Amino acid sequence: MCKKWIIGLILGLLSCTNLLAQNSDAILGRWMNEKKETIIEIYEENDMYHGRVVWLKDSLDVFGDKLRDVLNSNTKLRSRKVLGTKMLDGFVWDGATTWRKGQIYFYHSGNLYNGKITMSSTGQLKLQGYYSFFFFLGKTQTWTRPNKSIYRD
């Protein structure tokens, strides 16, 4: 009797876990950052998830030229345009709830962070960036799906 109850409990918990699990492609598409100044398109390539900048609220610098990646630590990349820059790189789906082992490039500072992505129950992305293995010193941003009226394809 006790064995049947334990087996039933385990099967019940496993089925609940499956209901809570995300689809690995749930993060695909366009996402707007918290400040509503950048839209990133997340795509899948070779079983990894990446994201590139596809829209900027202020895409021009003070001289009217396209915004450049002037703070990049790689001096050869400082002349590239921010629009089209890969911001998310190499995220891997863990099979349950999180995309891990990726890197986040923040063009405002030129810094590269380790990161992980989760999706909230309300359909928002929780993007956590941190230096090296210091995940407790990280920062989390919440990204939302943008309204299509904001950008043009």
Residue pairs with C-beta under 8 A, 6 or more apart in sequence:
17 96
20 97
21 95
21 96
21 97
22 96
22 97
22 119
24 93
24 95
24 99
25 44
26 119
27 42
27 49
27 99
27 117
27 119
27 125
28 42
28 43
28 44
28 49
29 41
29 42
29 145
30 39
30 40
30 41
30 42
30 54
30 55
30 145
30 146
30 151
31 39
31 40
31 41
31 42
31 51
31 125
31 143
31 144
31 145
31 146
32 38
32 39
32 40
32 143
32 144
32 145
32 146
32 150
33 39
33 40
33 141
33 143
34 141
34 142
34 143
36 57
37 56
37 57
37 58
38 53
38 55
38 56
38 57
38 87
39 53
39 54
39 55
39 56
39 146
39 150
39 151
40 51
40 52
40 53
40 54
40 87
40 88
40 143
41 51
41 52
41 54
42 49
42 50
42 51
42 88
43 49
43 50
43 51
43 52
44 50
47 92
47 93
48 89
48 90
48 91
48 92
48 102
49 88
49 90
49 91
49 92
49 93
49 99
49 102
49 117
50 86
50 88
50 89
50 90
50 91
51 86
51 87
51 88
51 89
52 84
52 85
52 86
52 87
52 88
53 82
53 83
53 84
53 85
53 87
53 107
54 83
54 84
54 151
55 83
55 146
55 150
55 151
56 67
56 82
56 83
58 67
59 66
59 67
59 82
59 83
60 66
60 67
61 67
61 68
66 81
66 82
66 83
67 81
67 82
67 83
68 78
68 79
68 80
68 81
68 82
69 77
69 78
69 79
69 80
69 81
69 82
69 85
69 107
69 110
70 78
71 78
71 107
71 108
71 109
71 110
72 78
72 80
72 107
72 110
73 110
73 111
73 112
82 107
85 105
85 107
86 105
87 104
87 105
87 106
87 107
88 102
88 103
88 104
88 105
88 115
88 117
89 102
89 103
89 104
89 105
90 101
90 102
90 103
91 99
91 100
91 101
91 102
91 115
91 116
91 117
92 99
92 100
92 101
92 102
93 99
94 100
97 118
97 119
98 116
98 117
98 118
99 116
99 117
99 118
100 116
101 114
101 116
102 114
102 115
102 116
102 117
103 112
103 113
103 114
103 115
104 112
104 113
104 114
104 115
104 127
104 129
105 111
105 112
105 113
106 112
106 113
106 129
113 129
113 130
113 131
113 138
114 129
114 130
114 131
114 132
114 133
114 135
115 127
115 128
115 129
115 130
116 127
116 128
117 125
117 126
117 127
117 128
118 125
118 126
118 128
119 125
119 126
120 126
120 142
123 145
124 142
124 143
124 144
125 142
125 143
125 144
126 140
126 141
126 142
127 140
127 141
127 142
127 143
128 135
128 138
128 139
128 140
129 138
129 139
129 140
129 141
130 136
130 137
130 138
130 139
131 137
131 138
